[in-house]
């Protein structure tokens, strides 16, 4: 069957971004809503259950970065190949190799986390009651992870071909299954026994299996992942290309939630209820960041195809448009969160302290959301032109040199408020750093604050 590939090297740049990123708003929102559903129903189970998710969330997100990195690698090599007009079998082979690498690595990562979860939670200062609750969640989540990786990699292949709608549809379908089954398993509705936090993990497992199956069937039907001649040809070269982007991209994405785990340990110094509120607020932040995350999914194929085709001015314009959107949208959301933080936090607070902690986070950290948007879209653009090392360097610097040390210093001097201040500084630093990195690799040629050099007007 002839595959459907959208050429992103022609027409208005904003339209190319919208065609890929637009549907992803719905897809990413659907996926992130599952975390909010978990937090909402677990808050009704017990404060320990909500706190346990607060500890688990940065760990599972760190591991999930493996799939995000591999997806970035697959998207980069496939979109650039499409821009160069490579042979169809060569493009298909890259996708199959990426899928095989991903499933194998995901299986190893799941096994490692299952063996080390208790030790890691202890290092994060989880008290015994919260740790015991968390350990009911991790085995089933580990089982679901290879299916999650398979779904995400297939979705990345669709986006590289310019088909953001298919990718978003798979994500929505998986999320619908998750949202529909999770409260049933957590609370024990009908004939289903009450499983508590283990029910949240079981809902995730069912949803990931369904999502991977749907994505695989659609990829087969569409023709983008089907058997090709000499399937092992160029295996080493493709592995080097995919992992050359995917490795640093995985590290770049892992460092953020990995840093969150260290920051969560700092929050635990204040108390477990603050951990619950902090975790709930970061989930709300993820939900309001959906358009920014969608842009980061959409800009990669646009930049990759145009860079591969030699249309570098179009790639630069795409990044500028994403930076401008991040600034405007981020400031708008900051205003809304400032005024409505209390009722939003109240929906997820299992105690008065956790509600206050969540509301304070939304009011203060919301003002730096624009910086997060610039960071994730800039990193995606860097990955798309195979400059993942630059993205990794700035992400590691932001977390290890800025966020984590300032969070621990802040909690020592100012308590919980000091941690929130550290988050604001880290996000603003990320915005500045990505401007510098983009200019260094030729993705940015106009002047921004703190970025030196002659101004240049980039044509549409």
Buried (B, 14 or more C-beta within 10 A) or exposed (E): EEBEBBBBBEEEBBEBBBBBBBBBBBBBBBBBBBBBBBBBBBBEBBBBBBBBBBBBBBBBBBBBBBBBBBBBBBBBBBBBBBBBEBEBBBBBBBBBBBBBBBBEBBBEBBEEBBEEBBEBBEEBBBBEBBBBBBBBBBBBBBBBBBBBBBBBBBBBBBBBBBBBBBBBBBBBBBBBBBBEBBBBBBBBEEEBEEBBBBBBBBBBBBBBBBBBBBBBEBBBEBBBBBEBEEEEBBBEEBBEBBBBBBBBBBBBBBBBBBBBBBBBBBBBBBBBBBBBBBBBBBBBBBBBBBBBBBBBBBBBBBBBBBBBBEBBBBBBBBBBBBBEBBBEBBEEBBEEBEEEBBEBBEBBBBBEBBBBBBBBBBBBBBBBBBBBBBBBBBBBBBBBBBBBBBBBBBBBBBBBEBBBEBBBBBBEEEEBEBBBBBBBBBBBBBBBBBBBBBBEBEBBBBBBEEBEEEEEEBEE
